[in-house]
Amino acid sequence: MEYQLDILMYLQSIRSELLTSIFTFFTICTEVPVITVLTGILYWCINKKAGQKTLFALCGSLNINTGIKNFVKMPRPIGTKGLESLRIETATGHSFPSGHTQTATTFWMSMIVQFKKVWIYIIGILMILGAGISRLYLAVHWPMDVIAGWIFGIILSIFFVKLFDYIDNSKNYYILILLMLIFGIATYFLGGEDFYKMFGLYTGFALGYMVEDTYINFSTGGEERKIVFSKNSARVDGANKKILRFIVGIVSLLAVYLLLNYIEDAFMTGKAEEIINIFKYLKYTIVVFWGVAGAPALFKLFKLA
């Protein structure tokens, strides 16, 4: 552990306002608001299948990350003598492996694997490396946490993208249910508020995908993998629909989230931990289900898809 502390101490010694701003930016880019907007744009507006694969990879990776954290229970470097950790409000739960690093790696590796564009390779590698190094610079993770986050993120993103292709082509939904059972059992035995949230994310995606695929089946408008700018009126109309889809999707998603937050604040205060965890699970299940199936149903209703 000493050599790992030496790395953190060195990064602390070269801190500056500019570097702190840069690495704070990289950390923020892996957090819920940014990832929600990026996946929303991808799934609702650009490429439906790519969005589904990326969401599936993220939900699966986050569940595995949280399960490992709750099993290993590695303490963070926060509070170590001589070390000043920054932005500690983003450092919840245990340390190993780094959730921010694994999330960034999973998202951008999913993009790289699917689109195979040079500019996505460049941005993806930059964001993956930046996210991991930012967690060390801010002194909220050990180097081994970040390395594990990179490794798990790469392996799991490739695995879940390929698995989704099989599920989507064969319509073997039982695999989604089997994973739900596995994550549910792990959540029950390992526990923790974060694990209930992550299990809710996966449940919401799995149920939402099955409902959308079976009953809604909206279209992003051709599933092209490149955006062509044109003055053609049909393309302009298509672009306008994409913008409206995003607005309808993000506003309705935010409304659902805020409503559930209100219910949580009004009725969950003072309840037993088990009841609160179950509500957290249901809350995140509903939110993700709405993003995956509810918002697309609105697109069809308003003739935006």
Buried (B, 14 or more C-beta within 10 A) or exposed (E): EEEBBEBBBEBBEEBEEEEBEBBBEBBBBBBEEEBBEBBBBBBBBBBBBBBBBBBBBBBBBBBBBBBBBBEEEBEBBBEBEEBEBBBBEBBEBBBBBBBBBBBBBBBBBBBBBBBEBEEBBEBBEEBBBBBBBBBBBBBBBBBBBBBBBBBBBBBBBBBBBEBBEEBBEEEEBEBBEEBBEBBBEBBEEBBBBBBBBBBBBBBBBBBBBBBBBEEBEBEBBEEEEEEEEEEEEEBEEBBEBBEBBBEBBBEBBEEBBEEBEEEBEEEBEEEEEEEBBBBBBBBBBBBBBBBBBBBBBBBBEEEBB
